[in-house]
């Protein structure tokens, strides 16, 4: 997964409220709030940045050790992708 | 998140009437068009930018009839690029295959289509346009076929009070959800002509006892919560929701006829955070409602502050409509009524 790029799905709506991303899944109208790390990841998922690069940026931004960041972020990104909130692709995606 | 939005006064929900023009002429319509020019495309886009910056996430486009605006999709697509969760309220009669394709491409959170009866003659009598039922139903079908979430229904009145079970069945058949509101409201200028179609208290009792109607009372997150869900806030109006008219006037809610400012003269943030009228509405707590806070029917109450203001001209008064409904609900749930 770490070579894949990540992009906010166009089947979502979102807003940063009080520093936290509120993301609506337009397929089922559910919404969830992301914490500060989740919000940072959401904002980095622009369709051009790889998962590996996103995790590196999380390490820098939040001063987390790389192994912890890799495990936790990969799991989180995978969850968002499974829910249809993020799209993962081996190639850059337009409209990030 | 909703409690936080209410606490921090983030206008999470905005109902934006894009036009008061409509191709139907429903007998109960509350909309009153004026002679002022409606907002243009660029003005609306500017307002959307401001709403996004202010934290609005859920954006409902309504009217009038939204598809009478030639620039509707330009506006809708712009809203989606700003990542709003867009909801559309429409009569559906102007939706053909091409329009349905474009609506689906917007990925709306919901499209609500007004269907007043499953009987075409009844429905068309209410809209006063022959053939409107067929076109509205066809729109609902075209959109559900494109996996758009559709809700059908409307408002109950004397003409359709016995039709709602069949509208519910119709919704089930076409894969839509169902909602009918038992509450007719006066026109936006206070004229009470729509209320001549109001259902009787006996019919209201029957409706409130119906399981079909109970979920919708929990469907609107900004409604009155006497259980203190949002502390002492009477409802979401001016706390986490607002309404914008097709002339750029900002109100606490679509039901609240108290203009707080105009977006052609002031920025949205200025009106939302500093308008005297908005601040006044925002300052009202449940304990400040002199009659309501001591009322034994409070647990059953669905008081709309806007409707109370429209009915009585007083921000703190009870709402006659809410009192009637609370009485009925209380009797249904064994509270005895007053």
Interface residues (C-beta under 8 A of the other chain):
Chain A: X10 X11 X12 X13 X14 X15 X17 X18 X22 X24 X26 X29 X31 X33
Chain B: X1 X4 X5 X8 X10 X12 X52 X55 X56 X57 X58 X80 X83 X84 X85 X86 X107 X108 X109 X110 X149
